[in-house]
Amino acid sequence: MHILVESQFFYPEQMRINDICSALVERGHTVTVVTSIPNYPQGKYFPGYGLFKKRKETYKGVSIIHLPVIPRGKG
């Protein structure tokens, strides 16, 4: 089964959904996650990520698509 997950946070941010999605892959499912560009908890983009950088990647067999988001900063 192909599963689409929408999540505000995903790898490289450390959230429980990372483990859930990788477990689904281990069970033979195809998983795609649509998420924001990593910026939690600092409120700024993680190194190597940005509006025009590293928008697609794979983590433990999970396909990840990062969509643009305006980081919250320190607010």
mmCIF file of the N, C-alpha and C atoms, coordinates in Angstrom:
data_MODEL
# 
_entry.id   MODEL 
# 
loop_
_atom_site.group_PDB 
_atom_site.id 
_atom_site.type_symbol 
_atom_site.label_atom_id 
_atom_site.label_alt_id 
_atom_site.label_comp_id 
_atom_site.label_asym_id 
_atom_site.label_entity_id 
_atom_site.label_seq_id 
_atom_site.pdbx_PDB_ins_code 
_atom_site.Cartn_x 
_atom_site.Cartn_y 
_atom_site.Cartn_z 
_atom_site.occupancy 
_atom_site.B_iso_or_equiv 
_atom_site.pdbx_formal_charge 
_atom_site.auth_seq_id 
_atom_site.auth_comp_id 
_atom_site.auth_asym_id 
_atom_site.auth_atom_id 
_atom_site.pdbx_PDB_model_num 
ATOM 1   N N  . MET A 1 1  ? 0.844  -1.166 0.000  1.00 0.00 ? 1  MET A N  1 
ATOM 2   C CA . MET A 1 1  ? 0.000  0.000  0.000  1.00 0.00 ? 1  MET A CA 1 
ATOM 3   C C  . MET A 1 1  ? 0.899  1.242  0.000  1.00 0.00 ? 1  MET A C  1 
ATOM 4   N N  . HIS A 1 2  ? 0.500  2.275  -0.740 1.00 0.00 ? 2  HIS A N  1 
ATOM 5   C CA . HIS A 1 2  ? 1.235  3.543  -0.728 1.00 0.00 ? 2  HIS A CA 1 
ATOM 6   C C  . HIS A 1 2  ? 0.535  4.470  0.256  1.00 0.00 ? 2  HIS A C  1 
ATOM 7   N N  . ILE A 1 3  ? 1.276  4.946  1.244  1.00 0.00 ? 3  ILE A N  1 
ATOM 8   C CA . ILE A 1 3  ? 0.724  5.788  2.298  1.00 0.00 ? 3  ILE A CA 1 
ATOM 9   C C  . ILE A 1 3  ? 1.321  7.180  2.173  1.00 0.00 ? 3  ILE A C  1 
ATOM 10  N N  . LEU A 1 4  ? 0.454  8.198  2.189  1.00 0.00 ? 4  LEU A N  1 
ATOM 11  C CA . LEU A 1 4  ? 0.885  9.595  2.175  1.00 0.00 ? 4  LEU A CA 1 
ATOM 12  C C  . LEU A 1 4  ? 0.651  10.174 3.564  1.00 0.00 ? 4  LEU A C  1 
ATOM 13  N N  . VAL A 1 5  ? 1.696  10.748 4.137  1.00 0.00 ? 5  VAL A N  1 
ATOM 14  C CA . VAL A 1 5  ? 1.611  11.342 5.472  1.00 0.00 ? 5  VAL A CA 1 
ATOM 15  C C  . VAL A 1 5  ? 1.886  12.833 5.349  1.00 0.00 ? 5  VAL A C  1 
ATOM 16  N N  . GLU A 1 6  ? 1.018  13.644 5.938  1.00 0.00 ? 6  GLU A N  1 
ATOM 17  C CA . GLU A 1 6  ? 1.259  15.082 6.042  1.00 0.00 ? 6  GLU A CA 1 
ATOM 18  C C  . GLU A 1 6  ? 1.616  15.365 7.489  1.00 0.00 ? 6  GLU A C  1 
ATOM 19  N N  . SER A 1 7  ? 2.742  16.025 7.704  1.00 0.00 ? 7  SER A N  1 
ATOM 20  C CA . SER A 1 7  ? 3.186  16.307 9.062  1.00 0.00 ? 7  SER A CA 1 
ATOM 21  C C  . SER A 1 7  ? 3.949  17.621 9.073  1.00 0.00 ? 7  SER A C  1 
ATOM 22  N N  . GLN A 1 8  ? 3.683  18.452 10.066 1.00 0.00 ? 8  GLN A N  1 
ATOM 23  C CA . GLN A 1 8  ? 4.407  19.714 10.152 1.00 0.00 ? 8  GLN A CA 1 
ATOM 24  C C  . GLN A 1 8  ? 5.896  19.465 10.385 1.00 0.00 ? 8  GLN A C  1 
ATOM 25  N N  . PHE A 1 9  ? 6.203  18.411 11.137 1.00 0.00 ? 9  PHE A N  1 
ATOM 26  C CA . PHE A 1 9  ? 7.595  18.106 11.467 1.00 0.00 ? 9  PHE A CA 1 
ATOM 27  C C  . PHE A 1 9  ? 7.934  16.685 11.042 1.00 0.00 ? 9  PHE A C  1 
ATOM 28  N N  . PHE A 1 10 ? 9.134  16.496 10.514 1.00 0.00 ? 10 PHE A N  1 
ATOM 29  C CA . PHE A 1 10 ? 9.642  15.170 10.158 1.00 0.00 ? 10 PHE A CA 1 
ATOM 30  C C  . PHE A 1 10 ? 11.156 15.265 10.080 1.00 0.00 ? 10 PHE A C  1 
ATOM 31  N N  . TYR A 1 11 ? 11.823 14.131 9.845  1.00 0.00 ? 11 TYR A N  1 
ATOM 32  C CA . TYR A 1 11 ? 13.276 14.076 9.777  1.00 0.00 ? 11 TYR A CA 1 
ATOM 33  C C  . TYR A 1 11 ? 13.842 15.257 8.985  1.00 0.00 ? 11 TYR A C  1 
ATOM 34  N N  . PRO A 1 12 ? 14.898 15.909 9.450  1.00 0.00 ? 12 PRO A N  1 
ATOM 35  C CA . PRO A 1 12 ? 15.791 15.553 10.533 1.00 0.00 ? 12 PRO A CA 1 
ATOM 36  C C  . PRO A 1 12 ? 15.328 15.999 11.917 1.00 0.00 ? 12 PRO A C  1 
ATOM 37  N N  . GLU A 1 13 ? 14.168 16.617 12.019 1.00 0.00 ? 13 GLU A N  1 
ATOM 38  C CA . GLU A 1 13 ? 13.623 16.932 13.337 1.00 0.00 ? 13 GLU A CA 1 
ATOM 39  C C  . GLU A 1 13 ? 13.258 15.615 14.021 1.00 0.00 ? 13 GLU A C  1 
ATOM 40  N N  . GLN A 1 14 ? 13.515 15.507 15.293 1.00 0.00 ? 14 GLN A N  1 
ATOM 41  C CA . GLN A 1 14 ? 13.310 14.250 16.016 1.00 0.00 ? 14 GLN A CA 1 
ATOM 42  C C  . GLN A 1 14 ? 11.889 14.185 16.570 1.00 0.00 ? 14 GLN A C  1 
ATOM 43  N N  . MET A 1 15 ? 11.014 13.511 15.830 1.00 0.00 ? 15 MET A N  1 
ATOM 44  C CA . MET A 1 15 ? 9.616  13.358 16.216 1.00 0.00 ? 15 MET A CA 1 
ATOM 45  C C  . MET A 1 15 ? 9.225  11.885 16.135 1.00 0.00 ? 15 MET A C  1 
ATOM 46  N N  . ARG A 1 16 ? 8.217  11.497 16.865 1.00 0.00 ? 16 ARG A N  1 
ATOM 47  C CA . ARG A 1 16 ? 7.756  10.101 16.887 1.00 0.00 ? 16 ARG A CA 1 
ATOM 48  C C  . ARG A 1 16 ? 7.278  9.637  15.507 1.00 0.00 ? 16 ARG A C  1 
ATOM 49  N N  . ILE A 1 17 ? 6.753  10.547 14.689 1.00 0.00 ? 17 ILE A N  1 
ATOM 50  C CA . ILE A 1 17 ? 6.242  10.180 13.366 1.00 0.00 ? 17 ILE A CA 1 
ATOM 51  C C  . ILE A 1 17 ? 7.350  9.565  12.505 1.00 0.00 ? 17 ILE A C  1 
ATOM 52  N N  . ASN A 1 18 ? 8.618  9.947  12.752 1.00 0.00 ? 18 ASN A N  1 
ATOM 53  C CA . ASN A 1 18 ? 9.741  9.347  12.016 1.00 0.00 ? 18 ASN A CA 1 
ATOM 54  C C  . ASN A 1 18 ? 9.746  7.834  12.211 1.00 0.00 ? 18 ASN A C  1 
ATOM 55  N N  . ASP A 1 19 ? 9.599  7.396  13.465 1.00 0.00 ? 19 ASP A N  1 
ATOM 56  C CA . ASP A 1 19 ? 9.613  5.967  13.786 1.00 0.00 ? 19 ASP A CA 1 
ATOM 57  C C  . ASP A 1 19 ? 8.395  5.248  13.213 1.00 0.00 ? 19 ASP A C  1 
ATOM 58  N N  . ILE A 1 20 ? 7.249  5.896  13.267 1.00 0.00 ? 20 ILE A N  1 
ATOM 59  C CA . ILE A 1 20 ? 6.018  5.290  12.742 1.00 0.00 ? 20 ILE A CA 1 
ATOM 60  C C  . ILE A 1 20 ? 6.155  5.040  11.242 1.00 0.00 ? 20 ILE A C  1 
ATOM 61  N N  . CYS A 1 21 ? 6.642  6.048  10.517 1.00 0.00 ? 21 CYS A N  1 
ATOM 62  C CA . CYS A 1 21 ? 6.776  5.911  9.061  1.00 0.00 ? 21 CYS A CA 1 
ATOM 63  C C  . CYS A 1 21 ? 7.823  4.869  8.683  1.00 0.00 ? 21 CYS A C  1 
ATOM 64  N N  . SER A 1 22 ? 8.950  4.842  9.390  1.00 0.00 ? 22 SER A N  1 
ATOM 65  C CA . SER A 1 22 ? 9.968  3.839  9.054  1.00 0.00 ? 22 SER A CA 1 
ATOM 66  C C  . SER A 1 22 ? 9.471  2.432  9.391  1.00 0.00 ? 22 SER A C  1 
ATOM 67  N N  . ALA A 1 23 ? 8.645  2.279  10.428 1.00 0.00 ? 23 ALA A N  1 
ATOM 68  C CA . ALA A 1 23 ? 8.057  0.971  10.754 1.00 0.00 ? 23 ALA A CA 1 
ATOM 69  C C  . ALA A 1 23 ? 7.093  0.519  9.659  1.00 0.00 ? 23 ALA A C  1 
ATOM 70  N N  . LEU A 1 24 ? 6.353  1.457  9.074  1.00 0.00 ? 24 LEU A N  1 
ATOM 71  C CA . LEU A 1 24 ? 5.455  1.118  7.968  1.00 0.00 ? 24 LEU A CA 1 
ATOM 72  C C  . LEU A 1 24 ? 6.253  0.620  6.761  1.00 0.00 ? 24 LEU A C  1 
ATOM 73  N N  . VAL A 1 25 ? 7.403  1.254  6.498  1.00 0.00 ? 25 VAL A N  1 
ATOM 74  C CA . VAL A 1 25 ? 8.273  0.809  5.403  1.00 0.00 ? 25 VAL A CA 1 
ATOM 75  C C  . VAL A 1 25 ? 8.784  -0.602 5.687  1.00 0.00 ? 25 VAL A C  1 
ATOM 76  N N  . GLU A 1 26 ? 9.179  -0.865 6.932  1.00 0.00 ? 26 GLU A N  1 
ATOM 77  C CA . GLU A 1 26 ? 9.661  -2.202 7.306  1.00 0.00 ? 26 GLU A CA 1 
ATOM 78  C C  . GLU A 1 26 ? 8.591  -3.269 7.091  1.00 0.00 ? 26 GLU A C  1 
ATOM 79  N N  . ARG A 1 27 ? 7.323  -2.878 7.182  1.00 0.00 ? 27 ARG A N  1 
ATOM 80  C CA . ARG A 1 27 ? 6.209  -3.810 6.973  1.00 0.00 ? 27 ARG A CA 1 
ATOM 81  C C  . ARG A 1 27 ? 5.834  -3.937 5.501  1.00 0.00 ? 27 ARG A C  1 
ATOM 82  N N  . GLY A 1 28 ? 6.616  -3.293 4.623  1.00 0.00 ? 28 GLY A N  1 
ATOM 83  C CA . GLY A 1 28 ? 6.411  -3.462 3.195  1.00 0.00 ? 28 GLY A CA 1 
ATOM 84  C C  . GLY A 1 28 ? 5.610  -2.382 2.499  1.00 0.00 ? 28 GLY A C  1 
ATOM 85  N N  . HIS A 1 29 ? 5.242  -1.323 3.220  1.00 0.00 ? 29 HIS A N  1 
ATOM 86  C CA . HIS A 1 29 ? 4.471  -0.242 2.612  1.00 0.00 ? 29 HIS A CA 1 
ATOM 87  C C  . HIS A 1 29 ? 5.409  0.783  1.973  1.00 0.00 ? 29 HIS A C  1 
ATOM 88  N N  . THR A 1 30 ? 4.897  1.516  1.010  1.00 0.00 ? 30 THR A N  1 
ATOM 89  C CA . THR A 1 30 ? 5.602  2.647  0.425  1.00 0.00 ? 30 THR A CA 1 
ATOM 90  C C  . THR A 1 30 ? 5.072  3.887  1.125  1.00 0.00 ? 30 THR A C  1 
ATOM 91  N N  . VAL A 1 31 ? 5.965  4.693  1.697  1.00 0.00 ? 31 VAL A N  1 
ATOM 92  C CA . VAL A 1 31 ? 5.544  5.857  2.479  1.00 0.00 ? 31 VAL A CA 1 
ATOM 93  C C  . VAL A 1 31 ? 6.176  7.115  1.904  1.00 0.00 ? 31 VAL A C  1 
ATOM 94  N N  . THR A 1 32 ? 5.339  8.131  1.687  1.00 0.00 ? 32 THR A N  1 
ATOM 95  C CA . THR A 1 32 ? 5.791  9.452  1.276  1.00 0.00 ? 32 THR A CA 1 
ATOM 96  C C  . THR A 1 32 ? 5.307  10.447 2.319  1.00 0.00 ? 32 THR A C  1 
ATOM 97  N N  . VAL A 1 33 ? 6.205  11.303 2.787  1.00 0.00 ? 33 VAL A N  1 
ATOM 98  C CA . VAL A 1 33 ? 5.857  12.324 3.776  1.00 0.00 ? 33 VAL A CA 1 
ATOM 99  C C  . VAL A 1 33 ? 5.982  13.694 3.129  1.00 0.00 ? 33 VAL A C  1 
ATOM 100 N N  . VAL A 1 34 ? 4.945  14.504 3.278  1.00 0.00 ? 34 VAL A N  1 
ATOM 101 C CA . VAL A 1 34 ? 4.974  15.900 2.861  1.00 0.00 ? 34 VAL A CA 1 
ATOM 102 C C  . VAL A 1 34 ? 5.071  16.711 4.148  1.00 0.00 ? 34 VAL A C  1 
ATOM 103 N N  . THR A 1 35 ? 6.110  17.516 4.254  1.00 0.00 ? 35 THR A N  1 
ATOM 104 C CA . THR A 1 35 ? 6.384  18.229 5.496  1.00 0.00 ? 35 THR A CA 1 
ATOM 105 C C  . THR A 1 35 ? 7.005  19.587 5.191  1.00 0.00 ? 35 THR A C  1 
ATOM 106 N N  . SER A 1 36 ? 7.240  20.365 6.227  1.00 0.00 ? 36 SER A N  1 
ATOM 107 C CA . SER A 1 36 ? 7.866  21.674 6.049  1.00 0.00 ? 36 SER A CA 1 
ATOM 108 C C  . SER A 1 36 ? 9.386  21.526 6.000  1.00 0.00 ? 36 SER A C  1 
ATOM 109 N N  . ILE A 1 37 ? 10.055 22.584 5.597  1.00 0.00 ? 37 ILE A N  1 
ATOM 110 C CA . ILE A 1 37 ? 11.515 22.608 5.642  1.00 0.00 ? 37 ILE A CA 1 
ATOM 111 C C  . ILE A 1 37 ? 11.905 22.608 7.119  1.00 0.00 ? 37 ILE A C  1 
ATOM 112 N N  . PRO A 1 38 ? 12.833 21.729 7.539  1.00 0.00 ? 38 PRO A N  1 
ATOM 113 C CA . PRO A 1 38 ? 13.153 21.598 8.953  1.00 0.00 ? 38 PRO A CA 1 
ATOM 114 C C  . PRO A 1 38 ? 13.612 22.912 9.587  1.00 0.00 ? 38 PRO A C  1 
ATOM 115 N N  . ASN A 1 39 ? 12.957 23.279 10.708 1.00 0.00 ? 39 ASN A N  1 
ATOM 116 C CA . ASN A 1 39 ? 13.318 24.511 11.411 1.00 0.00 ? 39 ASN A CA 1 
ATOM 117 C C  . ASN A 1 39 ? 12.982 24.465 12.901 1.00 0.00 ? 39 ASN A C  1 
ATOM 118 N N  . TYR A 1 40 ? 12.565 23.307 13.414 1.00 0.00 ? 40 TYR A N  1 
ATOM 119 C CA . TYR A 1 40 ? 12.150 23.202 14.814 1.00 0.00 ? 40 TYR A CA 1 
ATOM 120 C C  . TYR A 1 40 ? 13.261 22.558 15.635 1.00 0.00 ? 40 TYR A C  1 
ATOM 121 N N  . PRO A 1 41 ? 13.609 23.000 16.813 1.00 0.00 ? 41 PRO A N  1 
ATOM 122 C CA . PRO A 1 41 ? 12.952 24.011 17.636 1.00 0.00 ? 41 PRO A CA 1 
ATOM 123 C C  . PRO A 1 41 ? 13.586 25.401 17.554 1.00 0.00 ? 41 PRO A C  1 
ATOM 124 N N  . GLN A 1 42 ? 14.692 25.564 16.808 1.00 0.00 ? 42 GLN A N  1 
ATOM 125 C CA . GLN A 1 42 ? 15.390 26.856 16.791 1.00 0.00 ? 42 GLN A CA 1 
ATOM 126 C C  . GLN A 1 42 ? 14.637 27.958 16.058 1.00 0.00 ? 42 GLN A C  1 
ATOM 127 N N  . GLY A 1 43 ? 13.710 27.593 15.173 1.00 0.00 ? 43 GLY A N  1 
ATOM 128 C CA . GLY A 1 43 ? 12.987 28.612 14.419 1.00 0.00 ? 43 GLY A CA 1 
ATOM 129 C C  . GLY A 1 43 ? 13.775 29.149 13.240 1.00 0.00 ? 43 GLY A C  1 
ATOM 130 N N  . LYS A 1 44 ? 14.798 28.413 12.805 1.00 0.00 ? 44 LYS A N  1 
ATOM 131 C CA . LYS A 1 44 ? 15.547 28.779 11.599 1.00 0.00 ? 44 LYS A CA 1 
ATOM 132 C C  . LYS A 1 44 ? 15.853 27.493 10.846 1.00 0.00 ? 44 LYS A C  1 
ATOM 133 N N  . TYR A 1 45 ? 16.053 27.605 9.542  1.00 0.00 ? 45 TYR A N  1 
ATOM 134 C CA . TYR A 1 45 ? 16.303 26.415 8.729  1.00 0.00 ? 45 TYR A CA 1 
ATOM 135 C C  . TYR A 1 45 ? 17.532 25.660 9.224  1.00 0.00 ? 45 TYR A C  1 
ATOM 136 N N  . PHE A 1 46 ? 17.445 24.348 9.201  1.00 0.00 ? 46 PHE A N  1 
ATOM 137 C CA . PHE A 1 46 ? 18.592 23.509 9.540  1.00 0.00 ? 46 PHE A CA 1 
ATOM 138 C C  . PHE A 1 46 ? 19.673 23.715 8.477  1.00 0.00 ? 46 PHE A C  1 
ATOM 139 N N  . PRO A 1 47 ? 20.957 23.542 8.840  1.00 0.00 ? 47 PRO A N  1 
ATOM 140 C CA . PRO A 1 47 ? 22.035 23.662 7.853  1.00 0.00 ? 47 PRO A CA 1 
ATOM 141 C C  . PRO A 1 47 ? 21.805 22.716 6.669  1.00 0.00 ? 47 PRO A C  1 
ATOM 142 N N  . GLY A 1 48 ? 21.990 23.251 5.470  1.00 0.00 ? 48 GLY A N  1 
ATOM 143 C CA . GLY A 1 48 ? 21.817 22.452 4.259  1.00 0.00 ? 48 GLY A CA 1 
ATOM 144 C C  . GLY A 1 48 ? 20.409 22.485 3.697  1.00 0.00 ? 48 GLY A C  1 
ATOM 145 N N  . TYR A 1 49 ? 19.473 23.086 4.430  1.00 0.00 ? 49 TYR A N  1 
ATOM 146 C CA . TYR A 1 49 ? 18.082 23.177 3.983  1.00 0.00 ? 49 TYR A CA 1 
ATOM 147 C C  . TYR A 1 49 ? 17.728 24.640 3.737  1.00 0.00 ? 49 TYR A C  1 
ATOM 148 N N  . GLY A 1 50 ? 16.769 24.882 2.865  1.00 0.00 ? 50 GLY A N  1 
ATOM 149 C CA . GLY A 1 50 ? 16.315 26.233 2.578  1.00 0.00 ? 50 GLY A CA 1 
ATOM 150 C C  . GLY A 1 50 ? 15.278 26.202 1.477  1.00 0.00 ? 50 GLY A C  1 
ATOM 151 N N  . LEU A 1 51 ? 14.817 27.371 1.085  1.00 0.00 ? 51 LEU A N  1 
ATOM 152 C CA . LEU A 1 51 ? 13.762 27.455 0.072  1.00 0.00 ? 51 LEU A CA 1 
ATOM 153 C C  . LEU A 1 51 ? 14.174 26.820 -1.246 1.00 0.00 ? 51 LEU A C  1 
ATOM 154 N N  . PHE A 1 52 ? 15.464 26.889 -1.582 1.00 0.00 ? 52 PHE A N  1 
ATOM 155 C CA . PHE A 1 52 ? 15.919 26.367 -2.870 1.00 0.00 ? 52 PHE A CA 1 
ATOM 156 C C  . PHE A 1 52 ? 16.965 25.268 -2.715 1.00 0.00 ? 52 PHE A C  1 
ATOM 157 N N  . LYS A 1 53 ? 17.047 24.670 -1.531 1.00 0.00 ? 53 LYS A N  1 
ATOM 158 C CA . LYS A 1 53 ? 18.024 23.612 -1.272 1.00 0.00 ? 53 LYS A CA 1 
ATOM 159 C C  . LYS A 1 53 ? 17.323 22.372 -0.730 1.00 0.00 ? 53 LYS A C  1 
ATOM 160 N N  . LYS A 1 54 ? 17.818 21.231 -1.064 1.00 0.00 ? 54 LYS A N  1 
ATOM 161 C CA . LYS A 1 54 ? 17.451 19.942 -0.465 1.00 0.00 ? 54 LYS A CA 1 
ATOM 162 C C  . LYS A 1 54 ? 15.953 19.829 -0.169 1.00 0.00 ? 54 LYS A C  1 
ATOM 163 N N  . ARG A 1 55 ? 15.143 19.842 -1.204 1.00 0.00 ? 55 ARG A N  1 
ATOM 164 C CA . ARG A 1 55 ? 13.691 19.784 -1.038 1.00 0.00 ? 55 ARG A CA 1 
ATOM 165 C C  . ARG A 1 55 ? 13.151 18.361 -1.046 1.00 0.00 ? 55 ARG A C  1 
ATOM 166 N N  . LYS A 1 56 ? 13.939 17.389 -1.549 1.00 0.00 ? 56 LYS A N  1 
ATOM 167 C CA . LYS A 1 56 ? 13.523 15.983 -1.551 1.00 0.00 ? 56 LYS A CA 1 
ATOM 168 C C  . LYS A 1 56 ? 14.659 15.144 -0.998 1.00 0.00 ? 56 LYS A C  1 
ATOM 169 N N  . GLU A 1 57 ? 14.303 14.159 -0.185 1.00 0.00 ? 57 GLU A N  1 
ATOM 170 C CA . GLU A 1 57 ? 15.304 13.244 0.346  1.00 0.00 ? 57 GLU A CA 1 
ATOM 171 C C  . GLU A 1 57 ? 14.621 11.961 0.803  1.00 0.00 ? 57 GLU A C  1 
ATOM 172 N N  . THR A 1 58 ? 15.430 11.007 1.245  1.00 0.00 ? 58 THR A N  1 
ATOM 173 C CA . THR A 1 58 ? 14.917 9.730  1.732  1.00 0.00 ? 58 THR A CA 1 
ATOM 174 C C  . THR A 1 58 ? 15.499 9.468  3.109  1.00 0.00 ? 58 THR A C  1 
ATOM 175 N N  . TYR A 1 59 ? 14.661 8.964  4.019  1.00 0.00 ? 59 TYR A N  1 
ATOM 176 C CA . TYR A 1 59 ? 15.081 8.621  5.377  1.00 0.00 ? 59 TYR A CA 1 
ATOM 177 C C  . TYR A 1 59 ? 14.532 7.244  5.713  1.00 0.00 ? 59 TYR A C  1 
ATOM 178 N N  . LYS A 1 60 ? 15.412 6.266  5.900  1.00 0.00 ? 60 LYS A N  1 
ATOM 179 C CA . LYS A 1 60 ? 15.020 4.894  6.240  1.00 0.00 ? 60 LYS A CA 1 
ATOM 180 C C  . LYS A 1 60 ? 13.943 4.352  5.300  1.00 0.00 ? 60 LYS A C  1 
ATOM 181 N N  . GLY A 1 61 ? 14.078 4.662  4.011  1.00 0.00 ? 61 GLY A N  1 
ATOM 182 C CA . GLY A 1 61 ? 13.138 4.169  3.015  1.00 0.00 ? 61 GLY A CA 1 
ATOM 183 C C  . GLY A 1 61 ? 11.909 5.028  2.812  1.00 0.00 ? 61 GLY A C  1 
ATOM 184 N N  . VAL A 1 62 ? 11.767 6.093  3.593  1.00 0.00 ? 62 VAL A N  1 
ATOM 185 C CA . VAL A 1 62 ? 10.625 7.006  3.490  1.00 0.00 ? 62 VAL A CA 1 
ATOM 186 C C  . VAL A 1 62 ? 10.998 8.146  2.548  1.00 0.00 ? 62 VAL A C  1 
ATOM 187 N N  . SER A 1 63 ? 10.173 8.396  1.527  1.00 0.00 ? 63 SER A N  1 
ATOM 188 C CA . SER A 1 63 ? 10.395 9.531  0.628  1.00 0.00 ? 63 SER A CA 1 
ATOM 189 C C  . SER A 1 63 ? 9.861  10.785 1.306  1.00 0.00 ? 63 SER A C  1 
ATOM 190 N N  . ILE A 1 64 ? 10.668 11.840 1.323  1.00 0.00 ? 64 ILE A N  1 
ATOM 191 C CA . ILE A 1 64 ? 10.286 13.084 1.998  1.00 0.00 ? 64 ILE A CA 1 
ATOM 192 C C  . ILE A 1 64 ? 10.279 14.223 0.996  1.00 0.00 ? 64 ILE A C  1 
ATOM 193 N N  . ILE A 1 65 ? 9.209  15.005 1.037  1.00 0.00 ? 65 ILE A N  1 
ATOM 194 C CA . ILE A 1 65 ? 9.096  16.218 0.228  1.00 0.00 ? 65 ILE A CA 1 
ATOM 195 C C  . ILE A 1 65 ? 8.938  17.379 1.203  1.00 0.00 ? 65 ILE A C  1 
ATOM 196 N N  . HIS A 1 66 ? 9.894  18.318 1.184  1.00 0.00 ? 66 HIS A N  1 
ATOM 197 C CA . HIS A 1 66 ? 9.849  19.483 2.071  1.00 0.00 ? 66 HIS A CA 1 
ATOM 198 C C  . HIS A 1 66 ? 9.219  20.656 1.320  1.00 0.00 ? 66 HIS A C  1 
ATOM 199 N N  . LEU A 1 67 ? 8.173  21.228 1.891  1.00 0.00 ? 67 LEU A N  1 
ATOM 200 C CA . LEU A 1 67 ? 7.515  22.385 1.301  1.00 0.00 ? 67 LEU A CA 1 
ATOM 201 C C  . LEU A 1 67 ? 7.979  23.662 2.002  1.00 0.00 ? 67 LEU A C  1 
ATOM 202 N N  . PRO A 1 68 ? 7.926  24.797 1.291  1.00 0.00 ? 68 PRO A N  1 
ATOM 203 C CA . PRO A 1 68 ? 8.366  26.058 1.889  1.00 0.00 ? 68 PRO A CA 1 
ATOM 204 C C  . PRO A 1 68 ? 7.531  26.433 3.114  1.00 0.00 ? 68 PRO A C  1 
ATOM 205 N N  . VAL A 1 69 ? 8.206  27.031 4.065  1.00 0.00 ? 69 VAL A N  1 
ATOM 206 C CA . VAL A 1 69 ? 7.563  27.543 5.270  1.00 0.00 ? 69 VAL A CA 1 
ATOM 207 C C  . VAL A 1 69 ? 8.387  28.742 5.728  1.00 0.00 ? 69 VAL A C  1 
ATOM 208 N N  . ILE A 1 70 ? 7.732  29.695 6.352  1.00 0.00 ? 70 ILE A N  1 
ATOM 209 C CA . ILE A 1 70 ? 8.456  30.829 6.917  1.00 0.00 ? 70 ILE A CA 1 
ATOM 210 C C  . ILE A 1 70 ? 8.806  30.462 8.354  1.00 0.00 ? 70 ILE A C  1 
ATOM 211 N N  . PRO A 1 71 ? 10.089 30.342 8.683  1.00 0.00 ? 71 PRO A N  1 
ATOM 212 C CA . PRO A 1 71 ? 10.460 29.976 10.047 1.00 0.00 ? 71 PRO A CA 1 
ATOM 213 C C  . PRO A 1 71 ? 9.942  31.006 11.048 1.00 0.00 ? 71 PRO A C  1 
ATOM 214 N N  . ARG A 1 72 ? 9.570  30.545 12.222 1.00 0.00 ? 72 ARG A N  1 
ATOM 215 C CA . ARG A 1 72 ? 8.975  31.421 13.228 1.00 0.00 ? 72 ARG A CA 1 
ATOM 216 C C  . ARG A 1 72 ? 9.994  32.303 13.930 1.00 0.00 ? 72 ARG A C  1 
ATOM 217 N N  . GLY A 1 73 ? 11.270 32.006 13.760 1.00 0.00 ? 73 GLY A N  1 
ATOM 218 C CA . GLY A 1 73 ? 12.288 32.776 14.466 1.00 0.00 ? 73 GLY A CA 1 
ATOM 219 C C  . GLY A 1 73 ? 12.207 32.488 15.957 1.00 0.00 ? 73 GLY A C  1 
ATOM 220 N N  . LYS A 1 74 ? 12.503 33.464 16.766 1.00 0.00 ? 74 LYS A N  1 
ATOM 221 C CA . LYS A 1 74 ? 12.485 33.264 18.217 1.00 0.00 ? 74 LYS A CA 1 
ATOM 222 C C  . LYS A 1 74 ? 11.124 33.577 18.815 1.00 0.00 ? 74 LYS A C  1 
ATOM 223 N N  . GLY A 1 75 ? 10.147 33.925 17.983 1.00 0.00 ? 75 GLY A N  1 
ATOM 224 C CA . GLY A 1 75 ? 8.822  34.333 18.469 1.00 0.00 ? 75 GLY A CA 1 
ATOM 225 C C  . GLY A 1 75 ? 7.925  33.281 18.795 1.00 0.00 ? 75 GLY A C  1 
# 
